[in-house]
Amino acid sequence: MEQSNVMKRQIMNKKGPNRSTGIINGECSNILNWDDVRFPWAYPKYKKMLANFWTPFEINMSQDMKQFPELSKEERDAFLKIIGLLALLDSIQTDYAGKVSEYITDSSLSALMIILAQQEVIHNHSYSYVLSSLVPKGMQDQVFEFWRTEPILIKRNDFVTNGYKHFAETPSIENLLKSIVYDVVLEGLFFYSGFAFFYHLARNQKMVGTSTMINYINRDEQLHVDLFVKIFKEILTENPDQDTQSLRNFVFETFKTAADLEIEWARYIIGNRIEGISIKEVEDYIKFYANVRANQLGCERPFEGYRTNPLRWIKAYEETDLGKSDFFEQKSRQYVKVNSDNGFDEL
């Protein structure tokens, strides 16, 4: 694939139109008028992201504080290590969204990137909020250092961060497209065995406060994946020379490797040590979502079969109508959240 340059968006371009002429390398005044934008899907996406707004302070952690010491040692270890993983990934994601925004020559999509980055900051805050409720400060500090010391974490995290760094250090259309593939891996696959663990606790009425927060994060990430998929496809539409078999092969191989890394992590963190959750089903779940994400990007699925979600019980958690009540707690809310019409499987 030819390495084509990608230029940064100007802070203000007096000669450019308000409606951008291209998603990248286009002309745009950088003045945002939602009634005059290039992509008709941008404003509905903006409204959905606003409707998802939440803060960690909404979550009552009192019951979790009582239950955490009562978890098995294996459950506590998995809980803390998964939180440590999520904290790293969402920290990286905040920075990556900002870097992508610099090269998007469309003010509406740049605005969506800023909202996305703000939501990632909230996600990271939520992990601190959970940990400060459950463990002493020293343990919280250790959890935020797991990414430095756990070999499996180092390997899987380097897989994504190296892809991001390649774009940041050598910005080109090809490297931007590849970095978006890594983004979909991070937000659409690397969280998912962790989500399954927390939802498993919740279905056994354990750590429901934490699982409520994970549910909010899960729904944000669904919107983020969909946004990056749309950007990926729009870039290819406007730059058809970049839509090559080489890129499709890259997507295929990247998701195959990513699934293998996520399965390795799931075996390590869940394995056969967590009562009531089958590691085989979790592995199948990971392969299912690797297929879903590759297909969303318009590429061949990396795993033959795996067309249905093997963890059917998870649907009850993913489709909770947060516009009407809190996850499990059935507490009335004052603002809209994403409902099942924006759900997981349609993305």
Backbone hydrogen bonds, N-H to C=O, Kabsch-Sander energy under -0.5 kcal/mol:
donor,donor_aa,acceptor,acceptor_aa,energy
4,S,2,E,-1.1
6,V,171,P,-0.6
9,R,102,E,-3.4
13,N,29,S,-1.6
16,G,13,N,-1.2
20,S,18,N,-0.6
21,T,27,E,-2.0
22,G,105,T,-0.5
25,N,7,M,-0.5
29,S,17,P,-2.9
32,L,30,N,-0.5
33,N,31,I,-0.7
36,D,33,N,-2.7
42,A,39,F,-1.7
45,K,41,W,-1.9
46,Y,42,A,-2.3
47,K,43,Y,-2.4
48,K,44,P,-2.1
49,M,45,K,-2.4
50,L,46,Y,-2.2
51,A,47,K,-2.4
52,N,48,K,-1.0
53,F,50,L,-1.9
58,E,55,T,-1.6
59,I,56,P,-2.0
61,M,59,I,-0.7
65,M,61,M,-2.3
66,K,62,S,-1.2
67,Q,63,Q,-2.0
68,F,64,D,-2.7
70,E,67,Q,-1.3
71,L,67,Q,-0.8
71,L,68,F,-1.4
76,R,72,S,-2.7
77,D,73,K,-2.6
78,A,74,E,-2.3
79,F,75,E,-2.7
80,L,76,R,-2.4
81,K,77,D,-2.4
82,I,78,A,-2.5
83,I,79,F,-2.0
84,G,80,L,-2.2
85,L,81,K,-2.0
86,L,82,I,-2.7
87,A,83,I,-2.3
88,L,84,G,-1.6
89,L,85,L,-2.3
90,D,86,L,-2.5
91,S,87,A,-1.4
92,I,88,L,-2.2
93,Q,89,L,-2.1
94,T,90,D,-1.7
95,D,91,S,-1.3
96,Y,92,I,-2.5
97,A,93,Q,-2.4
98,G,94,T,-1.2
99,K,95,D,-1.8
100,V,96,Y,-2.5
101,S,97,A,-2.2
102,E,98,G,-1.2
103,Y,99,K,-0.5
103,Y,100,V,-1.7
104,I,100,V,-0.6
104,I,101,S,-1.0
105,T,23,I,-1.7
105,T,103,Y,-0.8
106,D,104,I,-1.0
110,S,106,D,-2.2
111,A,107,S,-1.9
112,L,108,S,-1.8
113,M,109,L,-1.9
114,I,110,S,-1.6
115,I,111,A,-2.0
116,L,112,L,-2.6
117,A,113,M,-2.5
118,Q,114,I,-2.2
119,Q,115,I,-2.2
120,E,116,L,-1.9
121,V,117,A,-1.8
122,I,118,Q,-1.8
123,H,119,Q,-2.2
124,N,120,E,-2.3
125,H,121,V,-2.4
126,S,122,I,-2.2
127,Y,123,H,-1.4
128,S,124,N,-1.6
129,Y,125,H,-2.6
130,V,126,S,-2.6
131,L,127,Y,-2.5
132,S,128,S,-2.8
133,S,129,Y,-1.0
133,S,130,V,-0.6
134,L,130,V,-1.1
134,L,131,L,-0.6
135,V,131,L,-2.9
140,Q,136,P,-2.2
141,D,137,K,-2.4
142,Q,138,G,-1.7
143,V,139,M,-2.4
144,F,140,Q,-1.8
145,E,142,Q,-1.5
146,F,143,V,-1.2
148,R,145,E,-1.9
149,T,145,E,-0.7
149,T,146,F,-1.1
150,E,146,F,-2.3
154,I,150,E,-2.5
155,K,151,P,-2.2
156,R,152,I,-2.2
157,N,153,L,-2.7
158,D,154,I,-2.3
159,F,155,K,-1.3
160,V,156,R,-1.0
161,T,157,N,-2.9
162,N,158,D,-2.4
163,G,159,F,-0.6
164,Y,160,V,-2.0
165,K,161,T,-2.9
166,H,162,N,-2.0
167,F,163,G,-1.3
168,A,164,Y,-2.5
169,E,165,K,-2.8
170,T,166,H,-1.8
173,I,4,S,-2.7
176,L,172,S,-2.3
177,L,173,I,-2.6
178,K,174,E,-2.4
179,S,175,N,-2.2
180,I,176,L,-1.9
181,V,177,L,-1.6
182,Y,178,K,-1.9
183,D,179,S,-2.1
184,V,180,I,-2.4
185,V,181,V,-1.8
186,L,182,Y,-2.6
187,E,183,D,-3.1
188,G,184,V,-1.9
189,L,185,V,-1.4
190,F,185,V,-2.8
192,Y,189,L,-1.5
195,F,191,F,-2.3
196,A,192,Y,-2.1
197,F,193,S,-1.8
198,F,194,G,-2.0
199,Y,195,F,-2.6
200,H,196,A,-2.1
201,L,197,F,-2.0
202,A,198,F,-2.2
203,R,199,Y,-2.3
204,N,200,H,-0.7
204,N,201,L,-1.0
205,Q,202,A,-2.4
206,K,201,L,-2.5
211,S,207,M,-2.2
212,T,208,V,-2.2
213,M,209,G,-1.8
214,I,210,T,-2.4
215,N,211,S,-2.2
216,Y,212,T,-1.9
217,I,213,M,-2.4
218,N,214,I,-3.0
219,R,215,N,-2.0
220,D,216,Y,-2.1
221,E,217,I,-2.7
222,Q,218,N,-1.8
223,L,219,R,-1.6
224,H,220,D,-2.2
225,V,221,E,-2.7
226,D,222,Q,-2.1
227,L,223,L,-2.1
228,F,224,H,-2.5
229,V,225,V,-2.5
230,K,226,D,-2.1
231,I,227,L,-2.3
232,F,228,F,-2.7
233,K,229,V,-2.3
234,E,230,K,-2.4
235,I,231,I,-2.5
236,L,232,F,-1.8
237,T,233,K,-2.3
238,E,234,E,-2.2
239,N,235,I,-1.4
242,Q,239,N,-2.5
243,D,240,P,-1.2
244,T,242,Q,-1.8
248,R,244,T,-1.9
249,N,245,Q,-2.7
250,F,246,S,-2.0
251,V,247,L,-2.4
252,F,248,R,-2.4
253,E,249,N,-2.8
254,T,250,F,-2.7
255,F,251,V,-2.3
256,K,252,F,-1.7
257,T,253,E,-2.5
258,A,254,T,-2.7
259,A,255,F,-2.2
260,D,256,K,-1.9
261,L,257,T,-2.3
262,E,258,A,-2.5
263,I,259,A,-2.5
264,E,260,D,-2.2
265,W,261,L,-2.1
266,A,262,E,-2.5
267,R,263,I,-2.7
268,Y,264,E,-1.7
269,I,265,W,-3.0
270,I,266,A,-2.9
271,G,266,A,-2.0
273,R,270,I,-2.0
274,I,270,I,-0.9
275,E,273,R,-0.7
277,I,274,I,-1.5
279,I,277,I,-0.5
282,V,278,S,-2.0
283,E,279,I,-2.5
284,D,280,K,-2.2
285,Y,281,E,-2.3
286,I,282,V,-2.2
287,K,283,E,-2.2
288,F,284,D,-2.5
289,Y,285,Y,-2.2
290,A,286,I,-2.2
291,N,287,K,-2.1
292,V,288,F,-2.2
293,R,289,Y,-2.6
294,A,290,A,-2.2
295,N,291,N,-2.2
296,Q,292,V,-2.2
297,L,293,R,-1.5
298,G,295,N,-1.9
299,C,294,A,-2.3
312,R,310,P,-1.2
314,I,311,L,-1.8
315,K,312,R,-1.4
316,A,313,W,-1.0
317,Y,314,I,-1.6
318,E,314,I,-2.3
319,E,315,K,-2.1
320,T,317,Y,-0.9
322,L,320,T,-1.4
322,L,338,V,-0.7
324,K,321,D,-1.5
325,S,321,D,-1.7
326,D,331,K,-0.7
329,E,327,F,-1.8
330,Q,326,D,-1.8
342,N,339,N,-2.1
343,G,340,S,-1.6
347,L,343,G,-0.5
347,L,344,F,-1.1
